[in-house]
Amino acid sequence: MTEQAQAPVFAIQRMYLKDMSLEIPHAPHIFLDTKQPTVEVGLDVSSEQVADGIHESTVTITVTTKAGERVAFLVEAKQAGIFEIRNVPGEQMTMLLNVICPNIIYPYLRANIADAIQRTGFPPIHLAEINFEALYQQRLAQQKEQQQQGQQDSGIVVPGAH
């Protein structure tokens, strides 16, 4: 029985759309604009422990589309999942929360973003696949660099320094 209690547990409890906002600040005039639109995508991943062995992982995406200098539309969405994670070593827990969980959540978020944009009357935008492991490794490298700069600069870290 004790062997079963020590076995690692990873289970999806629930997927849900935590928050979504959509703005078309220049409607209806923006629909008449013939400029080639530009698309900017911002991404964030976060997690928190909500109970013993229960974690929420959240992926947030902001899609800003502009025609010239004017915002055509702005969509921000947070897709989350609740995961039961028990008896997992710390390093593996970090990988689960920053790589595996976001990989599971992201397809739901992509579908919700595509659906919201399609409902605006603009051509659909299909978000590309994301390598969450590469993003996680990049974030770790940035944190390490900031810590090294902080030690060299007597603890002063300049916001936005990479």
N, C-alpha and C positions, 0 to 999 in steps of 0.2 A: 504494500500500500504506500509506503514512503517513497518508493521509486516512481510511482504514478504522480505523487504530489510534487516531485522535483522535475518532472518532464516539462520542457518548454511548451507554452501555450500561446498561440497567435490566432485570433478569431475576429472576424468582422462582426460587429454588433449592429451597426446602422450606418447608412450613407444618407446625407441630407444637404439640401441647399440652405446654407446658414444665412446668407444675405445676398441680395442682388439689387443693383440700381442701374437705371438706364436713363440717359439724358440726351435730348436732341435740342440743344439750346437755340439753334438758329432756324428751327422749322417754322414755317414751311419753305422759306427762301433758300435754305441749303439744298433742297431737292432740285433746284434750278441751276445750281452751280455746276459748271462743266470742267472744273479743274480736276486733274488726276489726284485722287486722295492718297494720303500717306497714313500708315497704320503704325502705332507704337503699342507695344505690349509690355506691361510690367508684371512681375511674378513675385510672390512671397510664399514661404512655407513656414508654418508654425505648429507647435504642439503643446499640449498641457495634460497633466495627469488630473483626471476629474474624480477618481476614486481609487481605492487600492486595486491595482492591476488593470485599471480602465483608463485609456488615454484617448484624447481627441486630437486628431491631426487635421489641419486646415490648409487648403491651397487657395490663395487669393490671386486673381488675375484682374488687371485693369487694361482695357483695350480703348485707346483713344484714336479716333480717325479724324483727320483734318483735311479740308479742302482749302488749299492755300494756308492762310493763317487762322481760318475759322474752324472751330470744332464742329464736325458733322454730327458725330455722336460719341458718347462715352459710356462704356459698360464696365461696371465693377461687380465681380461676383466672388463669393466665398463658398466653396464646397468643402464640407467636412465629413469626417467619418469617425465613428467611435469604435475602438479596437480593444479587445481584451488581450493583454500582453503580460504573461507571468513567467517567472523563472528563466528570464533571458539575461545574460551577462550585459553589463553596462555598454560596452563597445557595440555589441550587436543591437542593443536597445536603441542606441543613437542612429544606427543605420536603418532600423525598422521605421523609426519616427520621421527620419529625414529623407529616406529614399523609397522604401517599400510602400509605406502608407500613402505618400503622395502619388506613387505610380498607380495605386489602386483607385484613388480619388479622381485623378486627372481626367479620365475618359468621361466621367459624369459631368465634370465642370466644362469640358469642351463642348459636350452636347447642349448644356444649358446656355452657354455663350452663343453658340451657333443659332439656337432657337430664338434667343432674344434679338439677335441682330437681324435675323430673317424677318421678324415681326416689325422691324422699324421701317421696312420698305426699301432699305439699302441692299445692295448685293451681299450675299452671305460671305462671312469670313470664317475660314476653317483654320483653327489654330494648329500649328505643327506639333509633332511629338516633342517631348522634353526629356532630356537625360538628367533625371534628378540626382543620380550619383555624381555626375560631372559637376552639377551646380553645388552639391554638398561639399565635394572636394575643393572647389573654388572658394567657397565660403570659409572652409577650414584654413586654407592658405592665407586668405585675407585677414582672418582673425589672428593667425600666428604672426603675420607681418605687422599688424597693428600692435600686438603685444610686444614685439621686438622694438618697434619704434617708440612705444610708450616707456620701455625700460631705458632706452638711450636718451629720451627726451625728458627724463625725470618724471615720468608718469603722465605727461601731457600728450593726449592723442587728439589730433586735429580731425573734426568730423568730416567724413567724406574722403579721407586720405586712403589711398589704396596701396 
